[in-house]
Amino acid sequence: MQTFRLSGFLLLLLCFSVDSKSCAIALESSADDSSVAAAPSASPALPAPKPASNEHFNVGVGVQVSTLGIGGEIALPITHRSNARFGFNAFSYSHTFDKDGVTYKGSLDMRSAQAVFDFFPFNFGFRLSPGALLYNGNKVNANASVPGGQSFTLNGASYVSDAASPVTGTGKLTFSKAAPMLLLGFGNLVPRGKRRFSMSFDIGAAYQGPPRATLALSGNACDSTALNCRAISSDPTIQSNILAEQAKINKSASPFRFSPIVSFGVGYKF
């Protein structure tokens, strides 16, 4: 500051000894130099903050083929090592078969919806997936018939279908409407990082409880001579044999209280 004041004093003396125009130019140059010298140095720019990760805003969708049917699923990330996954399945199959002289036209209808929690304990794609079938509409329906004059058996007892009123009926096999499930698998429907496509595999089971079979027959059943006929609905012996057949079906189907699940799927992350 003292140097600047001394330089200004010398310039004033110069103004008295030279023309005023040269004095004005010198004063302007001196003022510009002092303003540059007095200007503070600029602070270094701070690094721009990194954008927040949008990992938790991704959504994965996929299609799958499994023992529960053909369906789709959607997954949302919960933490870096876990997802919530929801899906649905559907499948239908018809088949006609004969058993003990009774013809059954059966239909397997599979309808279900599930929710699972995918947990990835390691850095690769292996996961544990506990969950539940929130809706279990899997069932078997059948229409039963015995042509008039044809013999059939119920609980080991032989009958003949009345030609005037042949035997007909229905059968059904159902399960609990909800079922806990546990799956083990590989693959992540919401892959972490930049990868978009994924493949998955699941294996496990759902506990859907003891199957419940119902069998109802109508028409007339005759003895082996086809002469002594009576209505099935009003004969206690025939009704008892029908209930015994129903119990046999329940016993034969008891292993299906555990529904095995194997599935393959492909997915895409948005």
HELIX and SHEET records of a PDB file:
HELIX    1   1 GLN A    2  SER A   17  1                                  16    
HELIX    2   2 SER A   20  ALA A   38  1                                  19    
HELIX    3   3 GLU A   55  PHE A   57  5                                   3    
HELIX    4   4 ILE A  232  SER A  234  5                                   3    
HELIX    5   5 PRO A  236  ALA A  253  1                                  18    
HELIX    6   6 SER A  254  ARG A  257  5                                   4    
SHEET    1   A11 ARG A 212  SER A 218  0                                        
SHEET    2   A11 VAL A 167  THR A 174 -1                                        
SHEET    3   A11 LYS A 139  VAL A 146 -1                                        
SHEET    4   A11 VAL A 102  PHE A 119 -1                                        
SHEET    5   A11 SER A  82  LYS A  99 -1                                        
SHEET    6   A11 GLY A  69  THR A  79 -1                                        
SHEET    7   A11 GLY A  60  SER A  66 -1                                        
SHEET    8   A11 PHE A 258  LYS A 269 -1                                        
SHEET    9   A11 PHE A 197  TYR A 207 -1                                        
SHEET   10   A11 ALA A 179  PHE A 186 -1                                        
SHEET   11   A11 PHE A 126  ASN A 136 -1                                        
SHEET    1   B 4 SER A 151  LEU A 154  0                                        
SHEET    2   B 4 ALA A 157  SER A 161 -1                                        
SHEET    3   B 4 ASN A 220  CYS A 222 -1                                        
SHEET    4   B 4 CYS A 229  ALA A 231 -1                                        
END                                                                             
